[in-house]
Amino acid sequence: MSKTIVSRCTITKEEDSDNLYVKVKNTNQQLSRQFTINAYSKNSPKNELLPVYVDSEVTHEDTLKPETEKVYRIDVSSVKDQVIFEITQNEGSSGIKVSKSSKNPSTVELHIK
């Protein structure tokens, strides 16, 4: 039976920005990581999902090969304050490590272990 790992982080939306960017890196040297991405407003009573894009396509599921990374764009035009970014993995990881860039506060970097 596989173990489900849910990792979340809260990202503050910048006032003048309609997008947040989250870079996800697979730091494992041997294994690919399959995961589901959810993003929603922290103040949303129903946790309505926000659109998450890779390039120009909406996606909520993805796979990263070993030692690769992707940038996901979240449309936050309807959000006033904070966004919850959630990654769900069904097997093989111990969670995520979060770092936020002080040079670009609308960009967050996540490392899948």
Backbone as ProteinMPNN parsed JSONL, in Angstrom:
{"seq_chain_A": "MSKTIVSRCTITKEEDSDNLYVKVKNTNQQLSRQFTINAYSKNSPKNELLPVYVDSEVTHEDTLKPETEKVYRIDVSSVKDQVIFEITQNEGSSGIKVSKSSKNPSTVELHIK", "coords_chain_A": {"N_chain_A": [[0.842, -1.177, 0.0], [0.609, 2.17, -0.897], [2.107, 5.181, 0.345], [0.702, 8.318, 1.018], [1.796, 11.572, 0.581], [1.247, 14.81, 1.584], [2.104, 18.061, 0.969], [2.254, 21.436, 1.915], [2.435, 24.975, 1.317], [2.268, 28.425, 2.224], [1.808, 31.272, 0.297], [2.349, 34.671, -0.067], [0.504, 36.981, -1.885], [1.593, 39.461, -4.127], [0.559, 42.854, -4.31], [0.3, 44.129, -6.868], [0.412, 42.084, -8.722], [-0.73, 39.562, -10.935], [-0.006, 36.98, -11.151], [1.63, 34.149, -9.705], [4.74, 32.5, -9.367], [6.004, 29.286, -9.203], [8.723, 27.337, -8.726], [9.489, 24.033, -9.103], [11.643, 21.567, -8.041], [13.044, 18.398, -8.644], [15.016, 16.831, -6.556], [15.997, 14.327, -6.296], [18.27, 11.872, -7.373], [17.784, 9.559, -8.766], [15.07, 8.769, -8.992], [11.945, 9.398, -10.614], [9.349, 11.781, -9.967], [5.957, 11.732, -9.39], [3.153, 13.817, -9.134], [0.363, 15.681, -7.77], [-0.898, 18.931, -8.191], [-2.302, 21.513, -6.349], [-3.761, 24.687, -5.972], [-5.039, 27.313, -4.071], [-7.02, 30.032, -2.767], [-6.227, 31.244, 0.438], [-8.259, 32.31, 1.936], [-10.549, 31.323, 0.836], [-13.725, 29.964, 1.182], [-14.532, 27.504, 0.141], [-12.28, 26.345, -0.877], [-11.697, 26.679, -3.66], [-10.149, 25.703, -6.621], [-7.337, 27.285, -8.092], [-6.249, 28.22, -11.393], [-3.46, 26.438, -12.633], [-0.551, 26.656, -14.492], [1.625, 25.157, -16.909], [3.92, 26.229, -19.083], [1.731, 27.229, -21.451], [-0.431, 25.718, -20.845], [-3.086, 24.476, -18.841], [-2.649, 22.592, -15.929], [-2.892, 20.056, -13.445], [-1.626, 17.851, -12.678], [1.519, 16.25, -12.761], [4.805, 15.05, -13.756], [8.111, 14.836, -12.683], [11.284, 14.198, -13.901], [14.334, 12.621, -12.664], [16.477, 14.958, -11.051], [15.464, 17.273, -12.354], [13.61, 20.293, -13.192], [10.701, 22.433, -13.088], [8.76, 25.329, -13.917], [5.868, 26.59, -12.553], [2.997, 28.473, -13.23], [0.699, 30.374, -11.469], [-2.507, 31.603, -11.684], [-3.473, 34.314, -10.023], [-5.248, 36.369, -10.042], [-7.79, 36.642, -8.978], [-7.417, 36.56, -6.282], [-6.983, 37.994, -3.063], [-5.145, 38.059, -0.913], [-3.442, 35.692, 0.371], [-2.076, 32.602, -0.936], [-2.537, 29.127, -0.965], [-0.336, 26.614, -1.736], [-0.195, 23.385, -2.83], [1.207, 20.165, -2.887], [0.654, 16.856, -3.752], [1.837, 13.664, -3.292], [1.904, 10.282, -4.217], [3.67, 8.277, -3.609], [6.957, 7.499, -2.396], [8.445, 9.847, -1.395], [9.807, 12.273, 0.905], [8.607, 14.659, 1.35], [8.587, 18.288, 0.915], [10.929, 20.992, 0.488], [10.95, 24.406, 1.138], [11.824, 27.49, -0.349], [12.059, 31.008, -0.556], [12.478, 33.633, -2.844], [14.179, 36.593, -2.173], [14.736, 38.541, -3.956], [12.802, 38.405, -5.918], [9.766, 38.487, -4.897], [7.434, 37.224, -5.752], [8.06, 34.726, -6.541], [8.572, 31.363, -5.764], [10.528, 28.654, -4.626], [10.522, 25.166, -4.673], [11.712, 22.116, -3.367], [11.619, 18.784, -4.082], [12.149, 16.004, -2.165]], "CA_chain_A": [[0.0, 0.0, 0.0], [1.477, 3.332, -1.016], [1.97, 6.242, 1.324], [0.398, 9.603, 0.399], [2.431, 12.708, 1.234], [0.687, 16.101, 1.184], [2.945, 19.16, 1.434], [1.637, 22.73, 1.614], [3.081, 26.2, 1.757], [1.472, 29.627, 2.032], [2.53, 32.283, -0.465], [1.668, 35.955, -0.047], [0.376, 37.587, -3.21], [1.968, 40.867, -4.248], [-0.613, 43.635, -4.69], [0.222, 44.493, -8.29], [0.718, 40.92, -9.542], [-1.814, 38.623, -11.203], [0.57, 35.643, -11.26], [2.7, 33.676, -8.837], [5.555, 31.496, -10.036], [6.557, 28.296, -8.286], [9.67, 26.421, -9.37], [9.561, 22.763, -8.387], [12.827, 20.793, -8.429], [13.187, 17.041, -8.137], [16.424, 16.72, -6.172], [16.385, 12.927, -6.273], [19.156, 11.569, -8.498], [17.429, 8.306, -9.431], [13.643, 8.499, -9.151], [10.997, 10.412, -11.068], [8.316, 12.085, -8.977], [4.625, 12.041, -9.893], [2.441, 14.551, -8.105], [-0.796, 16.504, -8.089], [-0.73, 20.292, -7.704], [-3.503, 22.298, -6.084], [-3.533, 26.028, -5.448], [-6.303, 27.957, -3.756], [-6.935, 31.18, -1.876], [-6.293, 30.862, 1.849], [-9.528, 32.793, 2.483], [-11.662, 30.751, 0.094], [-14.464, 29.036, 2.055], [-14.7, 26.196, -0.5], [-10.989, 25.944, -1.459], [-11.818, 26.584, -5.111], [-8.819, 25.61, -7.221], [-6.873, 28.307, -9.03], [-5.573, 27.596, -12.539], [-2.001, 26.266, -12.581], [-0.095, 26.495, -15.872], [2.984, 24.846, -17.346], [3.911, 26.921, -20.368], [0.418, 27.875, -21.57], [-1.462, 24.704, -20.628], [-3.521, 24.245, -17.466], [-2.358, 21.238, -15.466], [-2.89, 19.832, -12.006], [-0.839, 16.635, -12.455], [2.767, 16.307, -13.523], [5.895, 14.156, -13.372], [9.456, 15.376, -12.878], [12.34, 13.203, -13.968], [15.405, 12.895, -11.692], [17.293, 16.172, -11.162], [14.89, 18.249, -13.279], [12.774, 21.31, -12.567], [9.714, 23.123, -13.922], [8.148, 26.505, -13.315], [4.416, 26.598, -12.654], [2.411, 29.806, -13.066], [-0.623, 30.322, -10.86], [-3.296, 32.805, -11.922], [-3.976, 34.77, -8.726], [-5.961, 37.631, -10.271], [-8.999, 36.679, -8.151], [-7.018, 36.401, -4.882], [-6.636, 39.276, -2.436], [-4.087, 38.033, 0.084], [-2.5, 34.586, 0.371], [-2.39, 31.415, -1.719], [-2.011, 27.851, -0.473], [0.177, 25.766, -2.807], [-0.203, 22.035, -2.265], [1.67, 19.057, -3.727], [0.305, 15.543, -3.217], [2.588, 12.577, -3.919], [1.359, 9.005, -3.763], [4.702, 7.335, -3.174], [8.374, 7.689, -2.545], [9.126, 11.089, -1.067], [9.673, 12.676, 2.31], [8.04, 15.998, 1.421], [9.22, 19.354, 0.147], [11.66, 22.058, 1.166], [10.494, 25.645, 0.523], [12.641, 28.692, -0.22], [11.45, 32.139, -1.251], [13.478, 34.577, -3.329], [13.985, 37.962, -1.708], [14.848, 39.42, -5.124], [11.525, 38.364, -6.621], [8.883, 37.902, -3.891], [6.329, 36.437, -6.324], [8.615, 33.444, -6.976], [8.892, 30.422, -4.687], [11.209, 27.451, -5.115], [10.263, 23.984, -3.865], [12.575, 20.971, -3.668], [11.055, 17.483, -3.717], [13.251, 15.166, -1.682]], "C_chain_A": [[0.887, 1.241, 0.0], [1.112, 4.406, 0.002], [1.713, 7.559, 0.595], [1.011, 10.715, 1.236], [1.787, 13.98, 0.694], [1.555, 17.186, 1.805], [2.309, 20.468, 0.992], [2.545, 23.86, 2.043], [2.151, 27.369, 1.441], [2.34, 30.676, 1.351], [1.711, 33.573, -0.435], [1.676, 36.554, -1.434], [0.817, 39.048, -3.143], [0.772, 41.641, -4.786], [-0.776, 43.848, -6.188], [0.471, 43.313, -9.228], [-0.504, 40.022, -9.701], [-1.326, 37.182, -11.292], [1.579, 35.4, -10.149], [3.447, 32.597, -9.6], [6.179, 30.589, -8.995], [7.448, 27.36, -9.089], [9.754, 25.176, -8.499], [10.741, 21.977, -8.942], [12.741, 19.393, -7.825], [14.667, 16.848, -7.825], [16.901, 15.274, -6.086], [17.199, 12.611, -7.532], [18.74, 10.336, -9.289], [15.955, 8.171, -9.78], [12.877, 9.69, -9.715], [9.961, 10.616, -9.978], [7.024, 12.468, -9.678], [3.874, 12.748, -8.786], [1.244, 15.292, -8.68], [-0.564, 17.87, -7.453], [-2.105, 20.918, -7.511], [-3.075, 23.652, -5.542], [-4.89, 26.661, -5.222], [-6.063, 29.114, -2.802], [-7.07, 30.707, -0.435], [-7.64, 31.249, 2.458], [-10.747, 32.244, 1.76], [-12.416, 29.757, 0.979], [-14.586, 27.632, 1.462], [-13.398, 25.651, -1.091], [-11.09, 25.717, -2.963], [-10.436, 26.653, -5.735], [-8.558, 26.768, -8.168], [-6.214, 27.609, -10.206], [-4.055, 27.588, -12.357], [-1.546, 25.924, -13.993], [1.35, 26.018, -15.931], [3.018, 25.313, -18.785], [2.544, 27.598, -20.496], [-0.735, 26.91, -21.329], [-1.787, 24.556, -19.145], [-3.229, 22.79, -17.102], [-2.468, 21.185, -13.946], [-2.179, 18.526, -11.657], [0.415, 16.717, -13.303], [3.739, 15.268, -12.985], [7.209, 14.873, -13.651], [10.455, 14.227, -12.887], [13.428, 13.557, -12.953], [16.2, 14.146, -12.057], [16.78, 17.149, -12.221], [14.032, 19.235, -12.501], [11.803, 21.887, -13.587], [9.199, 24.327, -13.16], [6.651, 26.467, -13.608], [3.921, 28.015, -12.396], [1.002, 29.637, -12.525], [-1.319, 31.656, -11.118], [-3.947, 33.21, -10.603], [-4.739, 36.094, -8.86], [-7.212, 37.758, -9.399], [-8.705, 36.607, -6.654], [-6.593, 37.748, -4.308], [-5.396, 39.199, -1.555], [-3.098, 36.884, -0.09], [-3.031, 33.39, -0.413], [-1.779, 30.203, -1.02], [-1.596, 27.044, -1.701], [0.389, 24.391, -2.202], [0.288, 21.026, -3.3], [1.311, 17.758, -3.018], [1.064, 14.484, -4.011], [2.08, 11.261, -3.347], [2.409, 8.002, -3.339], [6.08, 7.965, -3.23], [9.03, 8.987, -2.176], [8.94, 11.394, 0.408], [9.177, 14.112, 2.423], [8.801, 17.0, 0.583], [9.965, 20.303, 1.07], [11.299, 23.339, 0.419], [11.54, 26.733, 0.716], [12.033, 29.791, -1.066], [12.54, 33.127, -1.618], [13.19, 35.974, -2.802], [14.089, 38.957, -2.867], [13.535, 39.494, -5.89], [10.507, 37.693, -5.704], [7.703, 37.112, -4.449], [6.821, 35.092, -6.854], [9.0, 32.61, -5.755], [9.552, 29.209, -5.313], [10.961, 26.318, -4.143], [11.178, 22.856, -4.314], [11.874, 19.714, -3.183], [12.211, 16.58, -3.353], [13.151, 13.762, -2.205]], "O_chain_A": [[1.811, 1.348, 0.807], [-0.03, 4.514, 0.449], [2.43, 7.885, -0.351], [0.781, 10.798, 2.442], [1.78, 14.207, -0.516], [1.726, 17.23, 3.024], [1.878, 20.605, -0.153], [3.319, 23.736, 2.992], [1.35, 27.306, 0.509], [3.466, 30.936, 1.776], [0.52, 33.564, -0.742], [2.718, 36.63, -2.085], [0.457, 39.776, -2.218], [0.044, 41.131, -5.638], [-1.887, 43.753, -6.711], [0.717, 43.52, -10.416], [-1.223, 39.753, -8.738], [-2.123, 36.264, -11.486], [2.284, 36.31, -9.711], [2.853, 31.863, -10.39], [6.798, 31.048, -8.034], [6.993, 26.68, -10.008], [10.052, 25.256, -7.307], [10.836, 21.745, -10.147], [12.409, 19.226, -6.651], [15.481, 16.715, -8.739], [18.079, 15.023, -5.832], [16.843, 13.041, -8.628], [19.278, 10.085, -10.367], [15.619, 7.521, -10.77], [13.126, 10.838, -9.345], [9.725, 9.726, -9.161], [6.994, 13.414, -10.466], [3.941, 12.338, -7.627], [1.126, 15.501, -9.888], [-0.093, 17.963, -6.32], [-2.959, 20.861, -8.396], [-2.139, 23.746, -4.747], [-5.783, 26.565, -6.064], [-5.042, 29.173, -2.117], [-7.919, 29.872, -0.123], [-8.113, 30.595, 3.387], [-11.87, 32.66, 2.045], [-11.817, 28.804, 1.477], [-14.73, 26.664, 2.208], [-13.409, 24.605, -1.74], [-10.63, 24.698, -3.48], [-9.646, 27.544, -5.424], [-9.427, 27.177, -8.938], [-5.671, 26.516, -10.044], [-3.452, 28.593, -11.978], [-2.086, 25.013, -14.621], [2.187, 26.415, -15.12], [2.236, 24.849, -19.615], [2.235, 28.479, -19.694], [-1.891, 27.249, -21.583], [-0.892, 24.514, -18.301], [-3.524, 21.875, -17.871], [-2.171, 22.16, -13.256], [-2.129, 18.133, -10.491], [0.376, 17.199, -14.435], [3.535, 14.686, -11.919], [7.397, 15.448, -14.723], [10.463, 13.39, -11.985], [13.446, 14.674, -12.434], [16.547, 14.362, -13.218], [17.577, 17.785, -12.911], [13.76, 19.046, -11.315], [12.046, 21.838, -14.792], [9.196, 24.352, -11.929], [6.229, 26.331, -14.756], [4.368, 28.677, -11.459], [0.211, 28.856, -13.053], [-0.777, 32.715, -10.803], [-4.859, 32.539, -10.12], [-4.857, 36.846, -7.893], [-7.648, 38.873, -9.111], [-9.629, 36.594, -5.841], [-5.931, 38.54, -4.978], [-4.66, 40.18, -1.454], [-2.019, 37.086, -0.647], [-4.238, 33.185, -0.543], [-0.644, 30.253, -0.545], [-2.405, 26.816, -2.6], [1.068, 24.246, -1.185], [-0.159, 21.033, -4.447], [1.618, 17.574, -1.84], [0.954, 14.41, -5.235], [1.855, 11.141, -2.143], [2.071, 6.969, -2.76], [6.326, 8.868, -4.03], [10.147, 9.219, -2.637], [8.051, 10.859, 1.07], [9.311, 14.726, 3.482], [9.551, 16.642, -0.325], [9.673, 20.405, 2.261], [11.338, 23.361, -0.812], [12.085, 26.888, 1.809], [11.546, 29.537, -2.167], [13.418, 33.426, -0.809], [12.081, 36.484, -2.965], [13.591, 40.079, -2.773], [13.197, 40.538, -6.448], [10.382, 36.468, -5.718], [7.035, 36.4, -3.699], [6.079, 34.391, -7.542], [9.664, 33.093, -4.838], [9.176, 28.785, -6.406], [11.16, 26.469, -2.938], [11.391, 22.665, -5.511], [11.567, 19.594, -1.997], [13.145, 16.406, -4.136], [14.0, 12.926, -1.895]]}, "name": "protein", "num_of_chains": 1, "seq": "MSKTIVSRCTITKEEDSDNLYVKVKNTNQQLSRQFTINAYSKNSPKNELLPVYVDSEVTHEDTLKPETEKVYRIDVSSVKDQVIFEITQNEGSSGIKVSKSSKNPSTVELHIK"}
